[in-house]
Amino acid sequence: MAVKRIVANIASDRLEDARSFYGDILGLRLVMDHGWIMTFAGEGSALAQVSIASEGGSGTPVPDLSVEVDDLDEVYRRVLARGLPVAYGPATEPWGVRRFYVRDPFGRLVNILAHV
């Protein structure tokens, strides 16, 4: 038996807000839209992961989602251009990532990161 994929599900009836944040800001591709559920996916493949944490590191709260990107500065610019408040960072952390926190339209704390 092997886990093939892990999908985060966020409850909301504001699906177009998901397109704006996860599609336009993060650059994820809409791969499924049934009208009641939208699924966004990145390019390439990654191993399934689940993290369990007592804090988010550097004294921050545990984020609901972590999204690794290839150009943190570009995503940060998109977040600022939309007027979204940054909850933490950008900061270069001692464990080798540069990151910032932002809340998605549904109130989830999202850790946007890139390895340095």
C-alpha positions as CSV (number, residue, x, y, z in Angstrom):
1,M,0.0,0.0,0.0
2,A,1.3,3.5,-0.9
3,V,-0.1,7.0,-0.5
4,K,-0.2,8.4,-4.0
5,R,-1.4,12.0,-3.3
6,I,-2.6,14.2,-0.5
7,V,-5.1,17.0,-1.2
8,A,-6.0,19.9,1.0
9,N,-9.7,20.7,1.1
10,I,-10.9,24.1,2.1
11,A,-14.6,24.7,2.6
12,S,-16.0,27.9,1.0
13,D,-18.8,29.0,-1.3
14,R,-16.6,31.8,-2.8
15,L,-14.9,29.7,-5.5
16,E,-13.9,32.7,-7.6
17,D,-11.8,34.0,-4.7
18,A,-9.9,30.7,-4.9
19,R,-9.2,31.3,-8.6
20,S,-7.8,34.8,-7.8
21,F,-5.5,33.6,-5.0
22,Y,-4.4,30.1,-5.9
23,G,-4.6,30.7,-9.7
24,D,-3.5,34.3,-10.3
25,I,-1.2,34.9,-7.3
26,L,0.3,31.5,-6.8
27,G,0.2,30.5,-10.5
28,L,-1.5,27.1,-9.9
29,R,-3.4,25.7,-12.9
30,L,-7.1,24.9,-12.6
31,V,-7.3,21.2,-13.3
32,M,-10.8,20.4,-12.2
33,D,-14.0,22.5,-11.9
34,H,-17.3,20.8,-11.2
35,G,-19.0,24.0,-10.2
36,W,-19.0,23.0,-6.5
37,I,-15.3,22.1,-6.2
38,M,-12.2,23.6,-7.9
39,T,-8.9,21.9,-7.8
40,F,-5.6,23.7,-8.6
41,A,-2.3,22.0,-9.3
42,G,1.3,22.9,-9.8
43,E,3.6,21.8,-12.5
44,G,5.8,18.8,-11.9
45,S,5.5,16.2,-9.2
46,A,6.3,16.1,-5.5
47,L,6.1,13.5,-2.8
48,A,3.0,13.5,-0.6
49,Q,3.7,15.2,2.7
50,V,1.9,15.9,6.0
51,S,3.6,18.0,8.6
52,I,2.6,18.0,12.3
53,A,4.0,21.0,14.3
54,S,3.8,22.6,17.7
55,E,4.7,26.0,16.2
56,G,5.5,27.5,12.7
57,G,9.2,28.1,13.5
58,S,10.7,31.4,14.7
59,G,7.9,31.7,17.1
60,T,5.2,32.0,14.4
61,P,1.8,30.2,14.5
62,V,1.5,26.9,12.6
63,P,0.4,27.7,9.0
64,D,-2.5,25.8,7.5
65,L,-0.7,25.3,4.2
66,S,2.9,25.6,3.0
67,V,3.5,26.3,-0.6
68,E,7.0,26.1,-2.1
69,V,7.6,28.4,-5.1
70,D,10.5,29.0,-7.4
71,D,10.3,32.8,-7.2
72,L,9.4,34.1,-3.8
73,D,9.9,37.7,-4.7
74,E,7.5,37.5,-7.6
75,V,4.8,35.9,-5.5
76,Y,5.4,38.5,-2.8
77,R,5.0,41.3,-5.4
78,R,1.7,39.8,-6.5
79,V,0.5,39.6,-2.9
80,L,1.4,43.2,-2.3
81,A,-0.2,44.3,-5.6
82,R,-3.5,42.8,-4.5
83,G,-3.3,44.6,-1.2
84,L,-3.2,41.5,0.9
85,P,-1.7,41.9,4.4
86,V,1.5,39.9,5.0
87,A,1.2,38.2,8.4
88,Y,5.0,37.5,8.7
89,G,8.1,38.1,6.8
90,P,9.6,37.9,4.3
91,A,12.3,36.3,6.5
92,T,15.3,34.1,5.8
93,E,15.1,31.3,8.4
94,P,18.1,29.5,10.0
95,W,16.9,26.2,8.5
96,G,17.5,27.3,4.9
97,V,14.2,28.8,3.6
98,R,13.1,32.3,2.8
99,R,9.4,32.8,3.5
100,F,6.4,34.9,4.3
101,Y,2.9,34.2,5.6
102,V,-0.3,35.5,4.1
103,R,-4.0,34.6,4.6
104,D,-5.9,33.3,1.7
105,P,-9.4,34.6,1.0
106,F,-10.8,31.9,3.3
107,G,-8.7,32.9,6.4
108,R,-6.2,30.1,6.1
109,L,-2.7,31.0,7.0
110,V,-0.4,30.2,4.1
111,N,3.3,29.8,4.4
112,I,4.9,30.8,1.0
113,L,8.5,29.6,0.9
114,A,11.5,29.0,-1.3
115,H,14.7,27.1,-0.3
116,V,17.8,29.3,-0.3
